[in-house]
Amino acid sequence: MSARLIALGIAFVALVSVPYWMPGDYYINVASQILFYAIFALGLNVLVGYAGLVSLGHAGLFGIAAYATAYMLQIGYGHSAAIVVALIVGIASMAVFAVLSLRSTGIGFIMITLALGEILWGLAYRWISLTGGDNGINVRLRPAPFGFSLTSPNTFYYTTLVIFLLSVAAMTVFVRSPFGASLMGTRDQPRRMNALGYHVWMIRFYACLVSGLLTAVSGILFVYYTQFISPQTLALTSSAEVLLMVISGGAGTLLGPMVGAALVVVVKTVVSGFLERWNFLLGAIFVAIVILMPEGLVPGSARLWRLAWRKMNAPAKAPAPEGKP
Amino acid sequence: MNFWLVLTVNSVTFGGLLFLLSAGFSLIFGLMRIPNLTHGSLFMLGAYVGATFVVGLLGFQLNFWLAAILATLAVAAFGALAERLLLRRLPGDQLAQVLVTLGLSFMAADFCLLVWGGDPLNVATPAGLGGFVRVGPAVFPMYRLAIIVIATVVALGLWLLLDRTRLGAMIRAGVDDPDMARVVGIRVSQLFTIVFALGAGLAAFAGIIGGPILSVYPGLDQDMLPLALVVVILGGSGSLLGSFVGSIIIGFIYNFGQALLPELAYFVLFMPMLLVLLLRPQGLFGRHVP
């Protein structure tokens, strides 16, 4: 337990001191990206990991919060109004998503969320009078809460870090709460949970709302980071990217989605520096992870670590029988 | 008057293309219980491979129909390989299978971009079908009518295959109850490969046949996959009649939506799907709820 505390402390210090040891603004920006994508991945993980519902439409929700922010700013509202409206729009869209897609689980849920995500993408792409179509919407200024301007990479990083830490803390509480336990119950034994008197549909619906809130938060951070939003953000590729973050890191773990987000953002940034073929790599990693390490990197390496640890500590115990069939 | 007539013909043509695309999707879904997310990529691959021969990118040109058959066979082989080498390794794990098809679709899209570049390829209308047919005051491109004929012939062929042959009976048994089909001695996993290859081939054929109308461009896969999805959700999985009726309906909605409500075309397209999901989750002619 103390080892875990020490690791957490080191991680915290490392995160807080990023602007001091990173070699330049570019890398600080990459760190900000990792943090808000990690929030996004944590949000999707509520469904994929803890509820057992795989959504392929989350980029649509991420994008709709981003569009709502950009649109509100464009028609002249202030930052706080834009952010509040974006959160409401994000959660309300998630509620609509949930009502439609929670009619089924498993493959049905995937198909419905995929189709809903495509609708949002199609609307962003075609409803030009509202969204500007392919030209997207520009966001001219980042907000300055309490006179703390977010224009520089450092200040933006710290704001994202605070929101990220809050989200991680909230997720930790969520997972350990009775509600988290009942959600995992509906994932593993929906019928038994139903028989025990739990309202399975309602539990899943609330989980969707939690997921929608985190997704909307990350969408707002995203639009303030890039200061631009276009339909590309809502495409199926983006939904698949964030799903890859969750699955590659390890769905249903707290640390997994964050590791996955770091992995995907770093690989994407590094690779696109000298290679245009990011999508090919994304697909290949996807296939490789699903076939070779379906439980994800964090649980996978934890398992390997435990195995190695046990071998190291108990070398004298019965040597493996040779010539076993 | 003319406008509506032309729009109607275009809708039926597009419905025919959608049927070629979605019939395989529906069979794969019905039998293997997974939405094959590479289906749009198979359509695009077929279009690109066929266009390579038709345009003569390899230094020689082939007859359109010969190119279409070659592309169909090549993509069908690719589909069979993907099923054998990748999906077969994850038996019964439908979620993992869906994710593999998703990963494959990204790889295929980037592969096409790498090989054929970003510029659209225009496929010439096959010789002899470039003209127009005059019916009273209206003028129809001959090729569009030809597509309707081809789609009808393929639909009849598929119906005969599924309804009148031993293989078709085995596939239907697999769709209805895979476990029971295994018990009576049908090698269902072998059917998976056959159906996957058949579906891939049909999608590729639709791709090259649609080439002269849609042209071939990066992103074609992303445009077609949602349509196949909508058709199958609307018509019901595993049902040939379902994908036929669904295709025609979606063909009409897509074309009329584009013409009358261009800004909301996508929204209009997905509305019937949502209605069906709410009122009849198994689809119009489907046998089981996904």
Interface residues (C-beta under 8 A of the other chain):
Chain A: V54 L56 L100 R103 S104 G106 I107 G108 I110 M111 I112 L114 A115 L116 E118 I119 W121 G122 L123 Y125 R126 W127 I128 S129 A235 L236 T237 A240 L243 I247 R277 W278 N279 F280 L282 G283 A284 I285 F286 V287 V290 I291 P294
Chain B: R33 I34 P35 L86 R89 L90 D93 Q94 L95 A96 V98 L99 V100 L102 G103 L104 S105 F106 M107 A108 A109 D110 F111 L114 Q222 L225 P226 L229 V230 I233 P262 E263 L264 A265 Y266 F267 L269 F270 M273 L274 L277 L278 P281 V289 P290
